[in-house]
Amino acid sequence: MLQSDQPNAGVNSLSGEVKANKDGSYDIYFAPKAPKGRENNWIQTIPGKSWFIILCMYGPLEPWLDKTWRPSELELVNSRT
């Protein structure tokens, strides 16, 4: 795990702290600093250090099992907006 100032190395949608989008999906941000208002949806990265994503599915629903749903690709977000 990437050692950073953040106390946890991940986010958990069952914690009650991660903000869901209106459609029930979640946006998770990977950046050195948290986007304002999305601190609970943020995982801290450190410039120059590599990292990778692990997605754990506990009790996945049928769309995961029959492969009609998959996580989206990572998207670059402009940090100035």
GIMOWO-V63007 format. One record per pair of residues at least 4 apart in sequence whose ideal C-beta (glycine too) atoms are under 7 Angstrom apart, sorted by the first residue. I is the first residue (numbers start at 1). GAP is how many residues later the second one is. If there is no record, write none. Layout:
<<I:GAP> <I:GAP>>
This chain:
<<1:8> <2:7> <2:43> <2:44> <2:47> <2:49> <4:40> <4:42> <5:39> <6:38> <10:33> <11:7> <11:17> <11:29> <11:30> <11:32> <12:6> <13:5> <13:13> <17:23> <18:8> <18:22> <18:23> <19:19> <19:21> <19:22> <20:4> <20:5> <20:6> <21:4> <21:5> <21:6> <26:15> <27:14> <28:13> <28:15> <29:6> <29:9> <29:12> <29:13> <30:13> <30:15> <31:11> <31:14> <31:48> <32:12> <32:13> <32:14> <32:15> <34:4> <34:5> <34:8> <35:7> <38:4> <45:6> <55:16> <57:7> <60:4> <60:5> <62:4> <63:5> <63:6> <64:5>>
